[in-house]
Amino acid sequence: FPPPPRRRKAEAEAAMRETEAAAVRSKREGEARAERLRLEADAAAEAARVAMLEWEVEWEAAAAESLATRHEEALEELERRKERQAEEEAAAVRAQKDASRSALRAQQAAAAMHAKRMQQEEEAQAAAAAETRRRALTRIQAAARGLATRMAFVDGMLTAVLPAG
């Protein structure tokens, strides 16, 4: 057979180039679609992590508030006990007024030691509560910083993935 005319050959070559270009375009579109889906999945996962961190921050804040409330109640109870103790000691001192001076001095020394112990106990509890609050605040601040970093990352990812406007 004679070779095909030049026009047919040119048409066949053009059709081949067009088919190759369509295959390349299709491949690029598929890759872009897959990348977009991957980024969307990453953004959704990061949003879930952010939500979890927000929950953790709220939980830590509630726990710190509960701890502070319990500590305040304990301090109030300690104060009531201290007042009752002071009242009881005053009654004991009045009842023993007629006792010998040495017995009175010994009782006053015991009362002073007890008051000092109560004061030391109260100061120790106040210091422990302050440290507990400080630690809780530090954890909350660290979680908030992590949350802000993750939110900025998610915002950056969404800005990069989603079209402007």
FENJO-V395991 format. One record per residue. N is the residue number from 1. PSI is psi in whole degrees, 0 to 359 (* if undefined). D_CENTER is the distance of its C-alpha to the mean C-alpha in whole Angstrom. Layout:
BEGIN
n->N psi->PSI d_center->D_CENTER
n->N psi->PSI d_center->D_CENTER
END
This chain:
BEGIN
n->1 psi->148 d_center->82
n->2 psi->153 d_center->82
n->3 psi->150 d_center->78
n->4 psi->154 d_center->76
n->5 psi->158 d_center->77
n->6 psi->325 d_center->75
n->7 psi->317 d_center->73
n->8 psi->319 d_center->72
n->9 psi->315 d_center->70
n->10 psi->320 d_center->69
n->11 psi->318 d_center->67
n->12 psi->317 d_center->66
n->13 psi->318 d_center->64
n->14 psi->317 d_center->63
n->15 psi->321 d_center->62
n->16 psi->315 d_center->60
n->17 psi->320 d_center->58
n->18 psi->320 d_center->57
n->19 psi->316 d_center->56
n->20 psi->317 d_center->54
n->21 psi->320 d_center->52
n->22 psi->321 d_center->51
n->23 psi->318 d_center->50
n->24 psi->316 d_center->48
n->25 psi->315 d_center->47
n->26 psi->318 d_center->46
n->27 psi->315 d_center->44
n->28 psi->319 d_center->42
n->29 psi->319 d_center->41
n->30 psi->317 d_center->40
n->31 psi->318 d_center->38
n->32 psi->318 d_center->36
n->33 psi->316 d_center->35
n->34 psi->319 d_center->34
n->35 psi->317 d_center->32
n->36 psi->317 d_center->31
n->37 psi->320 d_center->30
n->38 psi->316 d_center->28
n->39 psi->321 d_center->26
n->40 psi->319 d_center->25
n->41 psi->318 d_center->24
n->42 psi->318 d_center->22
n->43 psi->319 d_center->20
n->44 psi->319 d_center->20
n->45 psi->319 d_center->18
n->46 psi->322 d_center->16
n->47 psi->321 d_center->15
n->48 psi->319 d_center->14
n->49 psi->320 d_center->12
n->50 psi->317 d_center->10
n->51 psi->320 d_center->11
n->52 psi->317 d_center->9
n->53 psi->321 d_center->6
n->54 psi->317 d_center->7
n->55 psi->318 d_center->7
n->56 psi->319 d_center->5
n->57 psi->315 d_center->3
n->58 psi->318 d_center->7
n->59 psi->315 d_center->7
n->60 psi->319 d_center->6
n->61 psi->316 d_center->8
n->62 psi->319 d_center->11
n->63 psi->318 d_center->11
n->64 psi->319 d_center->11
n->65 psi->317 d_center->14
n->66 psi->317 d_center->16
n->67 psi->318 d_center->16
n->68 psi->319 d_center->17
n->69 psi->314 d_center->20
n->70 psi->320 d_center->21
n->71 psi->316 d_center->22
n->72 psi->318 d_center->23
n->73 psi->320 d_center->25
n->74 psi->320 d_center->26
n->75 psi->320 d_center->27
n->76 psi->317 d_center->30
n->77 psi->319 d_center->31
n->78 psi->319 d_center->32
n->79 psi->317 d_center->33
n->80 psi->316 d_center->36
n->81 psi->319 d_center->37
n->82 psi->318 d_center->38
n->83 psi->315 d_center->40
n->84 psi->318 d_center->41
n->85 psi->318 d_center->42
n->86 psi->319 d_center->43
n->87 psi->316 d_center->46
n->88 psi->320 d_center->47
n->89 psi->320 d_center->48
n->90 psi->319 d_center->50
n->91 psi->319 d_center->51
n->92 psi->321 d_center->52
n->93 psi->318 d_center->53
n->94 psi->320 d_center->56
n->95 psi->330 d_center->57
n->96 psi->12 d_center->58
n->97 psi->326 d_center->59
n->98 psi->355 d_center->63
n->99 psi->173 d_center->62
n->100 psi->156 d_center->63
n->101 psi->323 d_center->61
n->102 psi->321 d_center->60
n->103 psi->320 d_center->58
n->104 psi->317 d_center->57
n->105 psi->319 d_center->55
n->106 psi->319 d_center->54
n->107 psi->318 d_center->52
n->108 psi->321 d_center->51
n->109 psi->319 d_center->50
n->110 psi->319 d_center->48
n->111 psi->319 d_center->46
n->112 psi->318 d_center->45
n->113 psi->319 d_center->44
n->114 psi->315 d_center->42
n->115 psi->320 d_center->40
n->116 psi->318 d_center->39
n->117 psi->316 d_center->38
n->118 psi->318 d_center->36
n->119 psi->316 d_center->35
n->120 psi->320 d_center->34
n->121 psi->317 d_center->32
n->122 psi->317 d_center->30
n->123 psi->320 d_center->29
n->124 psi->318 d_center->28
n->125 psi->319 d_center->26
n->126 psi->319 d_center->25
n->127 psi->319 d_center->24
n->128 psi->319 d_center->22
n->129 psi->319 d_center->20
n->130 psi->319 d_center->19
n->131 psi->319 d_center->18
n->132 psi->315 d_center->15
n->133 psi->318 d_center->14
n->134 psi->317 d_center->14
n->135 psi->317 d_center->12
n->136 psi->318 d_center->9
n->137 psi->320 d_center->9
n->138 psi->316 d_center->9
n->139 psi->317 d_center->6
n->140 psi->317 d_center->5
n->141 psi->319 d_center->7
n->142 psi->317 d_center->7
n->143 psi->321 d_center->4
n->144 psi->320 d_center->6
n->145 psi->317 d_center->9
n->146 psi->319 d_center->8
n->147 psi->315 d_center->8
n->148 psi->320 d_center->11
n->149 psi->314 d_center->13
n->150 psi->321 d_center->12
n->151 psi->321 d_center->14
n->152 psi->321 d_center->16
n->153 psi->312 d_center->17
n->154 psi->317 d_center->18
n->155 psi->317 d_center->20
n->156 psi->319 d_center->22
n->157 psi->316 d_center->22
n->158 psi->322 d_center->23
n->159 psi->321 d_center->25
n->160 psi->327 d_center->27
n->161 psi->315 d_center->28
n->162 psi->143 d_center->29
n->163 psi->151 d_center->32
n->164 psi->146 d_center->32
n->165 psi->* d_center->33
END
